[in-house]
């Protein structure tokens, strides 16, 4: 079990670093307006989800779980 967890953590770290590298490359090769608009969408989405009540969050997770199981 411990090795499975370590592999998961290692794989997760590699995936996160690859995402950072990809995003940095995108930011360097595209106009500021392009990538900043996308970053704005991500930030606004995170802020909206933070403003959910506990009940709203749990309902959202329930709906998502049901849609994935269909």
PDB file as gemmi writes it, atoms N, CA and C in Angstrom:
CRYST1    1.000    1.000    1.000  90.00  90.00  90.00 P 1                      
ATOM      1  N   UNK A   1       0.808  -1.201   0.000  1.00  0.00           N  
ATOM      2  CA  UNK A   1       0.000   0.000   0.000  1.00  0.00           C  
ATOM      3  C   UNK A   1       0.854   1.268   0.000  1.00  0.00           C  
ATOM      4  N   UNK A   2       1.902   1.289   0.802  1.00  0.00           N  
ATOM      5  CA  UNK A   2       2.753   2.474   0.889  1.00  0.00           C  
ATOM      6  C   UNK A   2       3.404   2.777  -0.459  1.00  0.00           C  
ATOM      7  N   UNK A   3       3.790   1.730  -1.175  1.00  0.00           N  
ATOM      8  CA  UNK A   3       4.396   1.946  -2.492  1.00  0.00           C  
ATOM      9  C   UNK A   3       3.381   2.500  -3.488  1.00  0.00           C  
ATOM     10  N   UNK A   4       2.133   2.032  -3.396  1.00  0.00           N  
ATOM     11  CA  UNK A   4       1.078   2.558  -4.262  1.00  0.00           C  
ATOM     12  C   UNK A   4       0.894   4.050  -4.017  1.00  0.00           C  
ATOM     13  N   UNK A   5       0.900   4.428  -2.742  1.00  0.00           N  
ATOM     14  CA  UNK A   5       0.719   5.839  -2.382  1.00  0.00           C  
ATOM     15  C   UNK A   5       1.902   6.666  -2.880  1.00  0.00           C  
ATOM     16  N   UNK A   6       3.121   6.140  -2.721  1.00  0.00           N  
ATOM     17  CA  UNK A   6       4.307   6.848  -3.185  1.00  0.00           C  
ATOM     18  C   UNK A   6       4.266   7.005  -4.700  1.00  0.00           C  
ATOM     19  N   UNK A   7       3.866   5.949  -5.406  1.00  0.00           N  
ATOM     20  CA  UNK A   7       3.762   6.036  -6.875  1.00  0.00           C  
ATOM     21  C   UNK A   7       2.722   7.082  -7.264  1.00  0.00           C  
ATOM     22  N   UNK A   8       1.592   7.083  -6.570  1.00  0.00           N  
ATOM     23  CA  UNK A   8       0.565   8.082  -6.845  1.00  0.00           C  
ATOM     24  C   UNK A   8       1.121   9.486  -6.655  1.00  0.00           C  
ATOM     25  N   UNK A   9       1.813   9.716  -5.552  1.00  0.00           N  
ATOM     26  CA  UNK A   9       2.373  11.043  -5.281  1.00  0.00           C  
ATOM     27  C   UNK A   9       3.412  11.437  -6.325  1.00  0.00           C  
ATOM     28  N   UNK A  10       4.272  10.492  -6.694  1.00  0.00           N  
ATOM     29  CA  UNK A  10       5.293  10.763  -7.713  1.00  0.00           C  
ATOM     30  C   UNK A  10       4.648  11.087  -9.058  1.00  0.00           C  
ATOM     31  N   UNK A  11       3.664  10.270  -9.454  1.00  0.00           N  
ATOM     32  CA  UNK A  11       2.973  10.496 -10.724  1.00  0.00           C  
ATOM     33  C   UNK A  11       2.235  11.839 -10.707  1.00  0.00           C  
ATOM     34  N   UNK A  12       1.600  12.139  -9.589  1.00  0.00           N  
ATOM     35  CA  UNK A  12       0.877  13.397  -9.460  1.00  0.00           C  
ATOM     36  C   UNK A  12       1.834  14.584  -9.579  1.00  0.00           C  
ATOM     37  N   UNK A  13       2.987  14.495  -8.935  1.00  0.00           N  
ATOM     38  CA  UNK A  13       3.981  15.571  -8.999  1.00  0.00           C  
ATOM     39  C   UNK A  13       4.472  15.773 -10.432  1.00  0.00           C  
ATOM     40  N   UNK A  14       4.737  14.676 -11.128  1.00  0.00           N  
ATOM     41  CA  UNK A  14       5.186  14.760 -12.528  1.00  0.00           C  
ATOM     42  C   UNK A  14       4.110  15.408 -13.395  1.00  0.00           C  
ATOM     43  N   UNK A  15       2.860  15.009 -13.176  1.00  0.00           N  
ATOM     44  CA  UNK A  15       1.751  15.573 -13.948  1.00  0.00           C  
ATOM     45  C   UNK A  15       1.617  17.078 -13.686  1.00  0.00           C  
ATOM     46  N   UNK A  16       1.735  17.470 -12.438  1.00  0.00           N  
ATOM     47  CA  UNK A  16       1.624  18.887 -12.094  1.00  0.00           C  
ATOM     48  C   UNK A  16       2.757  19.702 -12.708  1.00  0.00           C  
ATOM     49  N   UNK A  17       3.969  19.162 -12.661  1.00  0.00           N  
ATOM     50  CA  UNK A  17       5.112  19.867 -13.247  1.00  0.00           C  
ATOM     51  C   UNK A  17       4.976  19.966 -14.764  1.00  0.00           C  
ATOM     52  N   UNK A  18       4.472  18.921 -15.394  1.00  0.00           N  
ATOM     53  CA  UNK A  18       4.252  18.954 -16.841  1.00  0.00           C  
ATOM     54  C   UNK A  18       3.217  20.023 -17.186  1.00  0.00           C  
ATOM     55  N   UNK A  19       2.168  20.130 -16.371  1.00  0.00           N  
ATOM     56  CA  UNK A  19       1.157  21.157 -16.602  1.00  0.00           C  
ATOM     57  C   UNK A  19       1.763  22.551 -16.473  1.00  0.00           C  
ATOM     58  N   UNK A  20       2.591  22.752 -15.460  1.00  0.00           N  
ATOM     59  CA  UNK A  20       3.242  24.056 -15.268  1.00  0.00           C  
ATOM     60  C   UNK A  20       4.125  24.389 -16.457  1.00  0.00           C  
ATOM     61  N   UNK A  21       4.903  23.415 -16.913  1.00  0.00           N  
ATOM     62  CA  UNK A  21       5.763  23.641 -18.084  1.00  0.00           C  
ATOM     63  C   UNK A  21       4.937  23.987 -19.318  1.00  0.00           C  
ATOM     64  N   UNK A  22       3.849  23.269 -19.509  1.00  0.00           N  
ATOM     65  CA  UNK A  22       2.984  23.507 -20.671  1.00  0.00           C  
ATOM     66  C   UNK A  22       2.357  24.898 -20.598  1.00  0.00           C  
ATOM     67  N   UNK A  23       1.867  25.269 -19.415  1.00  0.00           N  
ATOM     68  CA  UNK A  23       1.240  26.580 -19.258  1.00  0.00           C  
ATOM     69  C   UNK A  23       2.264  27.698 -19.440  1.00  0.00           C  
ATOM     70  N   UNK A  24       3.466  27.518 -18.904  1.00  0.00           N  
ATOM     71  CA  UNK A  24       4.519  28.529 -19.059  1.00  0.00           C  
ATOM     72  C   UNK A  24       4.872  28.699 -20.537  1.00  0.00           C  
ATOM     73  N   UNK A  25       4.967  27.592 -21.250  1.00  0.00           N  
ATOM     74  CA  UNK A  25       5.258  27.662 -22.692  1.00  0.00           C  
ATOM     75  C   UNK A  25       4.141  28.407 -23.422  1.00  0.00           C  
ATOM     76  N   UNK A  26       2.906  28.114 -23.059  1.00  0.00           N  
ATOM     77  CA  UNK A  26       1.769  28.794 -23.677  1.00  0.00           C  
ATOM     78  C   UNK A  26       1.832  30.295 -23.405  1.00  0.00           C  
ATOM     79  N   UNK A  27       2.095  30.653 -22.161  1.00  0.00           N  
ATOM     80  CA  UNK A  27       2.147  32.069 -21.791  1.00  0.00           C  
ATOM     81  C   UNK A  27       3.268  32.796 -22.532  1.00  0.00           C  
ATOM     82  N   UNK A  28       4.369  32.105 -22.761  1.00  0.00           N  
ATOM     83  CA  UNK A  28       5.499  32.723 -23.457  1.00  0.00           C  
ATOM     84  C   UNK A  28       5.269  32.854 -24.959  1.00  0.00           C  
ATOM     85  N   UNK A  29       4.438  31.997 -25.526  1.00  0.00           N  
ATOM     86  CA  UNK A  29       4.276  31.973 -26.983  1.00  0.00           C  
ATOM     87  C   UNK A  29       2.967  32.585 -27.475  1.00  0.00           C  
ATOM     88  N   UNK A  30       2.136  33.083 -26.563  1.00  0.00           N  
ATOM     89  CA  UNK A  30       0.865  33.682 -26.956  1.00  0.00           C  
ATOM     90  C   UNK A  30       0.749  35.096 -26.403  1.00  0.00           C  
ATOM     91  N   UNK A  31      -0.064  35.868 -27.058  1.00  0.00           N  
ATOM     92  CA  UNK A  31      -0.312  37.237 -26.639  1.00  0.00           C  
ATOM     93  C   UNK A  31      -0.865  37.281 -25.208  1.00  0.00           C  
ATOM     94  N   UNK A  32      -0.468  38.297 -24.469  1.00  0.00           N  
ATOM     95  CA  UNK A  32      -0.920  38.441 -23.080  1.00  0.00           C  
ATOM     96  C   UNK A  32      -2.439  38.421 -22.957  1.00  0.00           C  
ATOM     97  N   UNK A  33      -3.127  39.037 -23.907  1.00  0.00           N  
ATOM     98  CA  UNK A  33      -4.591  39.075 -23.848  1.00  0.00           C  
ATOM     99  C   UNK A  33      -5.189  37.679 -23.936  1.00  0.00           C  
ATOM    100  N   UNK A  34      -4.583  36.804 -24.732  1.00  0.00           N  
ATOM    101  CA  UNK A  34      -5.083  35.429 -24.864  1.00  0.00           C  
ATOM    102  C   UNK A  34      -4.968  34.665 -23.553  1.00  0.00           C  
ATOM    103  N   UNK A  35      -3.751  34.590 -23.033  1.00  0.00           N  
ATOM    104  CA  UNK A  35      -3.573  33.759 -21.844  1.00  0.00           C  
ATOM    105  C   UNK A  35      -4.151  34.403 -20.599  1.00  0.00           C  
ATOM    106  N   UNK A  36      -4.188  35.742 -20.543  1.00  0.00           N  
ATOM    107  CA  UNK A  36      -4.762  36.368 -19.347  1.00  0.00           C  
ATOM    108  C   UNK A  36      -6.279  36.186 -19.317  1.00  0.00           C  
ATOM    109  N   UNK A  37      -6.912  36.150 -20.475  1.00  0.00           N  
ATOM    110  CA  UNK A  37      -8.359  35.898 -20.520  1.00  0.00           C  
ATOM    111  C   UNK A  37      -8.650  34.483 -20.022  1.00  0.00           C  
ATOM    112  N   UNK A  38      -7.841  33.520 -20.413  1.00  0.00           N  
ATOM    113  CA  UNK A  38      -8.030  32.149 -19.947  1.00  0.00           C  
ATOM    114  C   UNK A  38      -7.762  32.041 -18.448  1.00  0.00           C  
ATOM    115  N   UNK A  39      -6.727  32.727 -17.987  1.00  0.00           N  
ATOM    116  CA  UNK A  39      -6.415  32.711 -16.560  1.00  0.00           C  
ATOM    117  C   UNK A  39      -7.563  33.329 -15.768  1.00  0.00           C  
ATOM    118  N   UNK A  40      -8.159  34.376 -16.323  1.00  0.00           N  
ATOM    119  CA  UNK A  40      -9.299  35.035 -15.684  1.00  0.00           C  
ATOM    120  C   UNK A  40     -10.465  34.056 -15.513  1.00  0.00           C  
ATOM    121  N   UNK A  41     -10.723  33.242 -16.529  1.00  0.00           N  
ATOM    122  CA  UNK A  41     -11.792  32.245 -16.437  1.00  0.00           C  
ATOM    123  C   UNK A  41     -11.518  31.246 -15.304  1.00  0.00           C  
ATOM    124  N   UNK A  42     -10.288  30.811 -15.215  1.00  0.00           N  
ATOM    125  CA  UNK A  42      -9.930  29.842 -14.176  1.00  0.00           C  
ATOM    126  C   UNK A  42     -10.103  30.457 -12.790  1.00  0.00           C  
ATOM    127  N   UNK A  43      -9.600  31.660 -12.612  1.00  0.00           N  
ATOM    128  CA  UNK A  43      -9.676  32.325 -11.310  1.00  0.00           C  
ATOM    129  C   UNK A  43     -11.126  32.604 -10.933  1.00  0.00           C  
ATOM    130  N   UNK A  44     -11.901  33.124 -11.872  1.00  0.00           N  
ATOM    131  CA  UNK A  44     -13.311  33.414 -11.579  1.00  0.00           C  
ATOM    132  C   UNK A  44     -14.080  32.138 -11.224  1.00  0.00           C  
ATOM    133  N   UNK A  45     -13.782  31.055 -11.912  1.00  0.00           N  
ATOM    134  CA  UNK A  45     -14.429  29.787 -11.618  1.00  0.00           C  
ATOM    135  C   UNK A  45     -14.075  29.324 -10.207  1.00  0.00           C  
ATOM    136  N   UNK A  46     -12.815  29.438  -9.840  1.00  0.00           N  
ATOM    137  CA  UNK A  46     -12.392  29.041  -8.491  1.00  0.00           C  
ATOM    138  C   UNK A  46     -13.072  29.906  -7.439  1.00  0.00           C  
ATOM    139  N   UNK A  47     -13.168  31.199  -7.698  1.00  0.00           N  
ATOM    140  CA  UNK A  47     -13.809  32.093  -6.738  1.00  0.00           C  
ATOM    141  C   UNK A  47     -15.297  31.785  -6.588  1.00  0.00           C  
ATOM    142  N   UNK A  48     -15.962  31.476  -7.702  1.00  0.00           N  
ATOM    143  CA  UNK A  48     -17.379  31.122  -7.632  1.00  0.00           C  
ATOM    144  C   UNK A  48     -17.582  29.858  -6.809  1.00  0.00           C  
ATOM    145  N   UNK A  49     -16.741  28.876  -7.020  1.00  0.00           N  
ATOM    146  CA  UNK A  49     -16.909  27.620  -6.287  1.00  0.00           C  
ATOM    147  C   UNK A  49     -16.596  27.801  -4.804  1.00  0.00           C  
ATOM    148  N   UNK A  50     -15.759  28.750  -4.479  1.00  0.00           N  
ATOM    149  CA  UNK A  50     -15.456  29.018  -3.064  1.00  0.00           C  
ATOM    150  C   UNK A  50     -16.631  29.669  -2.354  1.00  0.00           C  
ATOM    151  N   UNK A  51     -17.490  30.311  -3.097  1.00  0.00           N  
ATOM    152  CA  UNK A  51     -18.592  31.021  -2.467  1.00  0.00           C  
ATOM    153  C   UNK A  51     -19.820  30.130  -2.251  1.00  0.00           C  
ATOM    154  N   UNK A  52     -19.714  28.863  -2.621  1.00  0.00           N  
ATOM    155  CA  UNK A  52     -20.826  27.948  -2.403  1.00  0.00           C  
ATOM    156  C   UNK A  52     -20.987  27.651  -0.915  1.00  0.00           C  
ATOM    157  N   UNK A  53     -22.217  27.464  -0.512  1.00  0.00           N  
ATOM    158  CA  UNK A  53     -22.452  26.970   0.843  1.00  0.00           C  
ATOM    159  C   UNK A  53     -22.098  25.495   0.872  1.00  0.00           C  
ATOM    160  N   UNK A  54     -21.989  24.947   2.049  1.00  0.00           N  
ATOM    161  CA  UNK A  54     -21.697  23.518   2.197  1.00  0.00           C  
ATOM    162  C   UNK A  54     -22.758  22.693   1.476  1.00  0.00           C  
ATOM    163  N   UNK A  55     -24.022  23.061   1.638  1.00  0.00           N  
ATOM    164  CA  UNK A  55     -25.122  22.319   1.011  1.00  0.00           C  
ATOM    165  C   UNK A  55     -25.044  22.407  -0.515  1.00  0.00           C  
ATOM    166  N   UNK A  56     -24.729  23.599  -1.044  1.00  0.00           N  
ATOM    167  CA  UNK A  56     -24.618  23.765  -2.494  1.00  0.00           C  
ATOM    168  C   UNK A  56     -23.475  22.923  -3.051  1.00  0.00           C  
ATOM    169  N   UNK A  57     -22.362  22.929  -2.335  1.00  0.00           N  
ATOM    170  CA  UNK A  57     -21.212  22.141  -2.771  1.00  0.00           C  
ATOM    171  C   UNK A  57     -21.552  20.651  -2.811  1.00  0.00           C  
ATOM    172  N   UNK A  58     -22.175  20.162  -1.743  1.00  0.00           N  
ATOM    173  CA  UNK A  58     -22.523  18.741  -1.692  1.00  0.00           C  
ATOM    174  C   UNK A  58     -23.531  18.377  -2.777  1.00  0.00           C  
ATOM    175  N   UNK A  59     -24.479  19.259  -3.061  1.00  0.00           N  
ATOM    176  CA  UNK A  59     -25.441  19.010  -4.132  1.00  0.00           C  
ATOM    177  C   UNK A  59     -24.732  18.965  -5.485  1.00  0.00           C  
ATOM    178  N   UNK A  60     -23.792  19.877  -5.703  1.00  0.00           N  
ATOM    179  CA  UNK A  60     -23.028  19.895  -6.949  1.00  0.00           C  
ATOM    180  C   UNK A  60     -22.250  18.589  -7.109  1.00  0.00           C  
ATOM    181  N   UNK A  61     -21.609  18.128  -6.036  1.00  0.00           N  
ATOM    182  CA  UNK A  61     -20.856  16.877  -6.096  1.00  0.00           C  
ATOM    183  C   UNK A  61     -21.777  15.694  -6.366  1.00  0.00           C  
ATOM    184  N   UNK A  62     -22.964  15.711  -5.758  1.00  0.00           N  
ATOM    185  CA  UNK A  62     -23.932  14.638  -5.965  1.00  0.00           C  
ATOM    186  C   UNK A  62     -24.370  14.597  -7.435  1.00  0.00           C  
ATOM    187  N   UNK A  63     -24.669  15.743  -8.000  1.00  0.00           N  
ATOM    188  CA  UNK A  63     -25.078  15.810  -9.405  1.00  0.00           C  
ATOM    189  C   UNK A  63     -23.958  15.328 -10.308  1.00  0.00           C  
ATOM    190  N   UNK A  64     -22.722  15.742 -10.032  1.00  0.00           N  
ATOM    191  CA  UNK A  64     -21.578  15.321 -10.839  1.00  0.00           C  
ATOM    192  C   UNK A  64     -21.391  13.815 -10.739  1.00  0.00           C  
ATOM    193  N   UNK A  65     -21.471  13.290  -9.512  1.00  0.00           N  
ATOM    194  CA  UNK A  65     -21.285  11.846  -9.317  1.00  0.00           C  
ATOM    195  C   UNK A  65     -22.355  11.064 -10.086  1.00  0.00           C  
ATOM    196  N   UNK A  66     -23.593  11.558 -10.054  1.00  0.00           N  
ATOM    197  CA  UNK A  66     -24.680  10.873 -10.774  1.00  0.00           C  
ATOM    198  C   UNK A  66     -24.443  10.930 -12.283  1.00  0.00           C  
ATOM    199  N   UNK A  67     -23.958  12.056 -12.785  1.00  0.00           N  
ATOM    200  CA  UNK A  67     -23.738  12.174 -14.228  1.00  0.00           C  
ATOM    201  C   UNK A  67     -22.578  11.286 -14.680  1.00  0.00           C  
ATOM    202  N   UNK A  68     -21.598  11.089 -13.819  1.00  0.00           N  
ATOM    203  CA  UNK A  68     -20.475  10.222 -14.178  1.00  0.00           C  
ATOM    204  C   UNK A  68     -20.854   8.756 -14.140  1.00  0.00           C  
ATOM    205  N   UNK A  69     -21.804   8.403 -13.309  1.00  0.00           N  
ATOM    206  CA  UNK A  69     -22.188   6.991 -13.193  1.00  0.00           C  
ATOM    207  C   UNK A  69     -23.166   6.564 -14.277  1.00  0.00           C  
ATOM    208  N   UNK A  70     -23.703   7.513 -15.036  1.00  0.00           N  
ATOM    209  CA  UNK A  70     -24.682   7.181 -16.097  1.00  0.00           C  
ATOM    210  C   UNK A  70     -24.014   6.625 -17.319  1.00  0.00           C  
TER     211      UNK A  70                                                      
END                                                                             
